[in-house]
């Protein structure tokens, strides 16, 4: 998770609503790194992540008067960034599954993917786990998740947001976050199990 500088949102928010340009700059400095990281993990493109970051702050500052403060400012900004990233993903995949949908030949009928095989990673040498090839395979596996599962996995397991924070960002229930996170982890585990057992990329997809 990218560290966010300590900032007093109760002081910053009134300044933002008053149109204080210095407050705008402070917000950009405080939250840019984390929001960019979320967009990059979602989209896999530095250029698109930069576009999402810019769009996020433009949207936020334009609509700051509508922010009622029922959640943290950082949570609201994450929500805008995640939504902007998801909209880009949907444009790329116009036939994508619905936000709650997950289909596949290994679905258990309750929306949870059931791994075909599980591999004991505890005995893998650290050097194998940390190779650039393994990291690339992990990134590819995350990118292959459905939009709904990817955003939950990025926010919870990569960015380190809590279950409730993730639920607030996505405006879904905590139980939905837990369910989607479990499904994402199972899908990634199966993909990476095949990789560590020596299967090529084409065999894992």
QUITA-V831017 format. One record per run of one state. SS is the DSSP state (H for helix, E for strand, - for the rest). FROM is the first residue (numbers start at 1). TO is the last residue. Records with the same first field share a line. If there is no record, write none. Layout:
SS->FROM-TO  FROM-TO
//
This chain:
-->1-8  18-20  44-45  63-63  67-72  93-106  108-112  114-120  124-125  130-131  144-146  159-162  171-173  197-200  205-205
H->9-17  21-43  46-62  64-66  73-92  121-123  126-129  132-143  147-158  163-170  174-196  201-204
E->107-107  113-113
//
